[in-house]
């Protein structure tokens, strides 16, 4: 189960990502998402790769990293852009942060 500290760390990392890696503090996290929008999952990062894939590069190779991986001062955040939860739903970005035994996720699209 995600602790409040893990939720806050995820929100800080997401705020930093949205701020292009700039400095953020606790006053910035409410602008990103609320606690009830953060979903906990036991899926591993490799499970996310397998389900959502890796984009092909110009040479037709699959890179070892997801679409985007950003190291922030608060941890590494993985981002899959322009994904769709199911047909007919509005697309959004999927943000995932690994906390070892659990992952925190936020999806900006329609579920």
C-alpha positions in Angstrom: 0.0 0.0 0.0 1.3 3.5 -0.9 2.1 5.6 2.1 1.4 9.3 2.3 5.1 10.0 2.0 5.3 7.9 -1.2 2.3 9.7 -2.6 3.8 13.1 -1.8 7.2 12.0 -3.3 5.4 10.9 -6.5 3.5 14.2 -6.7 6.8 16.1 -6.2 8.5 14.0 -8.9 5.6 14.7 -11.3 5.6 18.4 -10.5 9.4 18.5 -11.2 8.9 16.6 -14.5 6.2 19.0 -15.5 8.5 21.9 -14.6 11.2 20.4 -16.9 13.3 19.2 -14.0 13.2 22.5 -12.1 13.0 22.8 -8.4 9.7 22.2 -6.7 8.4 22.1 -3.2 5.4 21.0 -1.2 3.4 24.0 -2.4 3.6 22.8 -6.0 2.2 19.3 -5.6 -1.5 20.3 -5.3 -1.3 21.7 -8.8 -0.4 18.3 -10.3 -2.9 15.8 -9.0 -4.7 14.9 -5.8 -4.1 11.8 -3.7 -7.3 10.1 -4.9 -6.0 10.3 -8.6 -2.9 8.3 -7.7 -3.3 4.6 -8.3 -1.3 1.9 -6.7 -0.3 -1.1 -8.7 1.8 -4.3 -8.2 2.7 -4.4 -11.9 6.5 -4.1 -12.4 8.1 -1.6 -14.7 8.8 -4.6 -17.0 5.0 -5.4 -17.0 4.4 -1.8 -18.1 6.9 -2.3 -20.9 5.3 -5.5 -22.0 1.7 -4.1 -21.9 2.4 -0.7 -23.4 5.5 -1.4 -25.4 8.6 0.5 -26.3 8.6 2.8 -29.3 10.8 1.8 -32.2 13.7 4.1 -33.0 14.7 5.3 -36.5 16.5 2.1 -37.1 13.6 -0.1 -36.2 15.1 -1.2 -32.8 13.3 -1.2 -29.5 15.1 0.9 -26.9 15.7 -0.5 -23.4 13.9 2.5 -21.8 10.3 3.5 -22.1 9.0 6.4 -24.2 10.4 8.8 -21.7 12.3 8.3 -18.5 13.1 11.4 -16.3 15.4 11.4 -13.3 14.2 14.1 -11.0 15.5 15.2 -7.6 12.6 13.1 -6.1 13.2 9.9 -8.1 12.8 8.5 -11.6 9.5 8.9 -13.3 8.5 6.8 -16.4 6.1 8.4 -18.9 4.1 6.9 -21.8 2.7 9.7 -23.8 -0.6 9.8 -25.8 -1.9 6.4 -24.6 -5.5 5.3 -24.5 -7.0 3.3 -21.7 -9.5 1.7 -24.1 -11.1 2.4 -27.5 -13.2 5.6 -27.6 -11.6 7.1 -24.5 -9.6 10.4 -24.5 -5.9 9.8 -24.7 -3.5 11.0 -22.0 -0.1 10.5 -20.5 0.6 7.6 -18.1 3.1 8.5 -15.4 4.7 5.7 -13.2 7.1 5.7 -10.3 8.7 2.6 -8.8 8.8 2.3 -5.0 10.2 -1.2 -4.9 7.3 -3.4 -3.9 4.7 -1.0 -5.3 4.3 1.5 -8.1 2.4 4.8 -8.1 0.5 5.7 -11.3 -1.3 8.8 -12.6 -3.1 8.9 -15.9 -4.1 12.2 -17.4 -6.6 10.8 -19.9 -10.1 9.4 -19.6 -10.3 6.0 -17.9 
